[in-house]
Amino acid sequence: MFKKQMYIGGEWVDSASGETFPVYSPSTGEVLAEVPMGTLADVDRAVEAAHQAKSQISRMTIFERAKLLNAIADAIAAEKETIARDLAMEQGKPYYREALREVQIAIDMWRDAAEAIKFISGEVLPSHDPEKRVITFYQPHGVIGAITPWNFPATIPTEYLSAGLAAGNAIVWKPSKYTPLTAIHIALCCERAGVPKGVINLVTGEGSVVGQAIASHPDIQAVGVTGSSDTGEAVARVAGPKPLLLELGGNGPVIILDDADVELAAQITAAGCFANAGQICSSTERILVHAKVHDQVVEELVKAAQAIRLGPSLDPETTMGPLNNHPTADKVDRHLRDAREKGAEILFGGGRAEGFPTSLYYQPTVIDRVTPDMLINREETFGPVAPVLTFHEMEEALALANDSVYGLNSGVFTRSLSRAFYFAEHLETGNVMINEGCCYWEIHIPTGGRSGKRTGLGRLGSKYAIQEMSQLKTVVLDIGGLR
């Protein structure tokens, strides 16, 4: 069980090169498995298998596909605890509080896609010509490439896989090199559920090799990516004119106005900072607080940070696990160092925690007196940090929030309906949450970035993802010539 394989053309195979790479647990530091280091030849093999199999999935009726998706959900449910344990160990999140829940949400997403596909329909459009009938309907792209990250290794891939299969596509999938074990579990469940050979293909390895090869491959018709803005832009450059679905970085601002329920606002905001150790694209990354309520908000944020139980992933008492990898931890270090040097004040935490099996355990941190020029305000930190900026007027808060290259999610706390709509209409993010944290999410809600920002293209979420995984066809019939 220590040495794993990839899944290509319905077969479990080694890399064409025979090379492997180790998967380390950020929680314990141990090597969990050796996984194949995919090559260009492996990508070619996977794409060929997908092309050979695409007609099998596309020719299924919608109801047959829905049955298949439910069978995948059943297979995952049967292995829920095993999958969640490996997920917790390779990702770092707490098994009991987050990993089990993530696998359950993935199960729910497969079932949701099975229902949503039954209601994806085209239109009958009017025509100037009385002899013409115009109809539209959705068809699959054909072969889709999916490139997915490490922060939610069960749910984020499921967004692409469930929608892609529901729409009738074959898929070539590259998971993160940090969390391939969860991906292998999912592929195995797809096999057990009866997904036709070649419809799902899993190629593990480096993003710079496997990911780039998938994005640029001439026989892949569309590409979906969740990852950093840099990753998404690199994919877009090599993908050319392919249809793209990109869900990229965020720097979620939360605005707490002077009329807000301050205690509730601070509690929800803190949860958005520390959930999954801050490693969510829609995490609370910037907290903009009105000067009148600043002291109370900061006090509540510190209380929330103090209540965090940092610990190993499998410890039942753990409420926050380690960061997943060293590049992420190094970035948090760099952002906090820059903030300190520019005058910010650490109120709680502020660095890596000692006394744990690895150096990836990071203290939940509250930092005050953050200014717009600091890296922690300008970039996506992706760590358990609550950075506080102060404002005095609504327009100032709006300007601070919008002064960002990111535009994914935002949150606003206020008791005023007019203020709520003011920010809802003027915040430059794809999603705005009122009296809720910016990382609030449900599986059927459309999620994606704003145009002109470095946050992506298209929408994930239930029927919206299925539509992105499809192409719209228009047919014009001249009924005068039909018999």
ABEGO torsion letter per residue (X at the ends): XABBBBBBGGBBBBBAAGBBBBBBBAAAGBBABBBBBBBAAAAAAAAAAAAAAAAAAAABBAAAAAAAAAAAAAAAAAAAAAAAAAAAAAAGBBAAAAAAAAAAAAAAAAAAAAAAAAABBBBBBBBABAABBBBBBBBBAGBBBBBBBAABAAAAAAAAAAAAAAAGBBBBBBBBAABAAAAAAAAAAAAAAGBBBGABBBBBEBAAAAAAAAAABAABABBBBBEBAAAAAAAAAAAEABBBBBBBBBBBBBBBBAABBAAAAAAAAAAAAABGGGBBAABBABBBBBAAAAAAAAAAAAAAAAABBBBBAABAABABBBBABAAAAAAAAAAAAAAAAAGBBBABEGBBBBGBABAABBBBBBBBGBBAABAAAABBAGBBBBBBBBBABAAAAAAAAABBABBBBBBBBBABAAAAAAAAAABBBABBBBGBBAABBBAABBBEBBBGBAAEBEBBEEAAAAAAABBBBBBBBBAAABX
